[in-house]
Amino acid sequence: MSNLDDSIGKILLELQKDDPDTFKKLMKKAQEENPELFDEDIDTENKKIDEYNLKVDEYNNKVDEK
């Protein structure tokens, strides 16, 4: 089962990178159907990751402009 979990995790990471809108919809549906799998700590952590990713994107855009 661990290999399956790893494979699903990799697929989700690729989806998050390649198609963030679909990823958000998928995660929202998963959270609605299985709220016990999601706790507040994960939401807080995801917000921090999103903020970090925005900063990285802003930095990359500045570098690309130069």
GIGI-V433774 format. One record per backbone hydrogen bond with DSSP energy under -1.0 kcal/mol. CO is the residue of the C=O (numbers start at 1). NH is the residue of the N-H. Records with the same first field share a line. If there is no record, write none. Layout:
BEGIN
CO=NH / NH
END
This chain:
BEGIN
1=5
2=6
3=7
4=8
5=9
6=10
7=11
8=12
9=13
10=14
11=15
12=16
13=17
14=18
15=19
19=23
20=24
21=25
22=26
23=27
24=28
25=29
26=30
27=31
28=32
29=33
30=34
34=37
35=38
39=43
40=44
41=45
42=46
43=47
44=48
45=49
46=50
47=51
48=52
49=53
50=54
51=55
52=56
53=57
54=58
55=59
56=60
57=61
58=62
59=63
60=64
61=65
62=66
END
